[in-house]
Each structure stands twice: as structure tokens, then as C-alpha cells.
């Protein structure tokens, strides 16, 4: 993020009419959303478009005005867009129980 940040800052300084737009799909959308969160103060006018983006953080940790710069588009029924690390931990624990219970095998 730091190396890319310096390069982008330099390019935007050389081209004052340009604004930064981050676009990503699936995991790339998650990366774009995280970078957009990290860089929101540094790059005024930053816009992020994330398509099919996974959950990349708890909503209560984001600033209230962040949703003005990050647009997330999710297809109806897309399971990966609502999947979080907490969900994966729960699934892992449930599968572990199933594996050790002979009646459930």
C-alpha cells in the first residue's frame, strides 16, 4: 500500500485534473474498499466501485461519511458478498464437530 500510495500521489500531483478511482470485482473489490478506507484522507475526491465485494470489516468501525466514496454492487443471492471471517470460523467449528461425531458421518 505504501509503495503504491507514493506512486499514485506523484501521478496525481503531476496531473491535477485527475482524480483517483479504484474499481474491483470479488477479492479485488475487497482490496479496493480497504484501500479506499485507508486513503480517504490522502486523496480527496477518491471514488471506489466494488462489485461482488466480500465483507472486509465490521460496519461500526467505518466513519459515517465513508459510504459517500465507496459504492458496493452486490448481486442478489451472492453468498460471497455476505461471507465474513466470523462466518468462516463458525463453519469451520461446525465441520470439526461433524468430523468427530461418528453418528453424523
C-alpha positions, -999 to 999 in steps of 0.1 A, spaced: 0 0 0 28 24 9 48 20 -24 16 23 -45 5 53 -24 36 72 -32 34 64 -70 -3 74 -72 3 106 -52 31 115 -76 10 109 -106 -19 129 -93 4 157 -84 16 157 -120 -19 156 -133 -40 179 -111 -71 174 -133 -72 137 -125 -90 120 -96 -84 86 -82 -110 59 -89 -105 24 -76 -125 -4 -92 -125 -41 -83 -145 -73 -85 -148 -100 -59 -115 -101 -39 -103 -71 -60 -134 -52 -48 -124 -60 -12 -89 -47 -18 -103 -16 -34 -127 -10 -4 -98 -14 21 -75 9 1 -103 34 -2 -108 33 35 -70 38 41 -66 65 16 -98 85 20 -80 114 39 -50 115 15 -68 115 -19 -97 140 -18 -124 130 -44 -114 93 -42 -141 70 -55 -144 33 -51 -166 9 -71 -166 -26 -57 -186 -54 -75 -194 -86 -56 -171 -74 -28 -167 -96 2 -172 -83 37 -139 -66 46 -146 -52 80 -172 -45 107 -195 -17 97 -192 0 131 -155 7 125 -161 28 94 -166 65 95 -202 76 90 -193 96 58 -173 68 42 -203 54 22 -202 86 1 -169 74 -16 -174 36 -17 -201 21 -39 -206 -16 -35 -227 -35 -60 -239 -70 -49 -258 -95 -70 -289 -109 -53 -281 -142 -36 -243 -138 -39 -231 -158 -9 -195 -145 -10 -206 -108 -6 -220 -116 28 -194 -140 39 -171 -128 67 -142 -143 88 -167 -149 116 -189 -169 93 -159 -190 82 -149 -196 118 -184 -208 126 -185 -231 96 -150 -245 105 -161 -252 141 -193 -269 129 -175 -291 104 -149 -300 130 -178 -313 152 -193 -332 124 -160 -349 116 -155 -363 151 -192 -374 157 -195 -409 143 -233 -407 142 -231 -376 119 -206 -390 95 
